């Protein structure tokens, strides 16, 4: 989905999966894209536990007018999101 995932964000099982197919969550990506397309254009998407933003960030390409709320409890992931993306984070 165009989001960079760095090695230090992965656990061993994810690294093995990347060796087979270079996507983060192969089964979930198509389902996610279809669900986002089904939301109203001016709808809202809430991602609790957004980690490094793998799902909230690509929604812009799928539904640019969609409002997004992303919640992430881990300070390491929040720091990454602030550093890597020009987004407004509460």
Residue pairs with C-beta under 8 A, 6 or more apart in sequence:
1 23
1 24
1 29
1 33
1 54
1 57
1 58
1 61
2 58
2 61
3 24
3 52
3 53
3 54
3 57
3 58
4 84
5 24
5 52
5 54
7 15
9 51
9 52
9 80
10 18
14 24
17 26
18 24
23 29
24 54
25 54
32 55
33 62
36 45
36 59
36 62
36 63
36 66
37 62
37 63
39 45
39 63
39 66
41 63
41 65
41 66
42 65
42 66
42 67
43 63
43 66
43 67
44 66
44 67
44 68
44 69
45 56
45 59
45 63
45 66
45 67
45 68
45 69
46 68
46 69
46 70
46 71
47 55
47 56
47 68
47 69
47 70
47 71
48 71
49 71
49 72
49 73
50 56
50 70
50 71
50 72
50 77
50 81
51 72
51 74
51 77
52 77
52 80
52 81
53 70
53 81
53 85
56 68
56 70
57 85
59 66
59 68
60 66
70 81
70 89
72 78
72 81
78 89
81 87
81 89
82 89
